[in-house]
């Protein structure tokens, strides 16, 4: 099906500016290149020294509430999370996410913390696949937000965003669109 295993990555962040805002959660799901079955997963909150508020753009969008703030403030720092991921990451993979620019930018930032250059990686943008497959589907009349696509595919409605759960929803989306 694919040449390399697919690593689905999702970040939750304080906002949408990859230079100024901080990642606060990362989720990973590695899918087998032939079967698209989950091989492993990883999730971690990520510490930020920013003052947290439910009014932060990223928190509003992801519905991250005050009850999660302690997880963030007590979480490992970005460098520690990067070191953990580096231990479990396969040598080769195709990077995949719903919004590849955002997530890949934060991925590169994460690995910069442990002096690893992220290069020579194939990118697979799930939004593009959904757009391509559903554009030709006469039954689809939603937009191309992840929420609309997930609902069309009967994957349920999210009340809040969780990086690992979002990765699993994206993995199921890929499976269903690649049938």
LINCOR-V788386 format. One record per run of one state. SS is the DSSP state (hx for helix, st for strand, lp for the rest). FROM is the first residue (numbers start at 0). TO is the last residue. Records with the same first field share a line. If there is no record, write none. Layout:
SS=FROM-TO + FROM-TO
//
This chain:
lp=0-4 + 13-21 + 31-36 + 45-55 + 62-64 + 73-76 + 88-92 + 97-98 + 112-120 + 135-144 + 152-161 + 177-178
st=5-12 + 22-30 + 37-44 + 93-96 + 121-124
hx=56-61 + 65-72 + 77-87 + 99-111 + 125-134 + 145-151 + 162-176
//
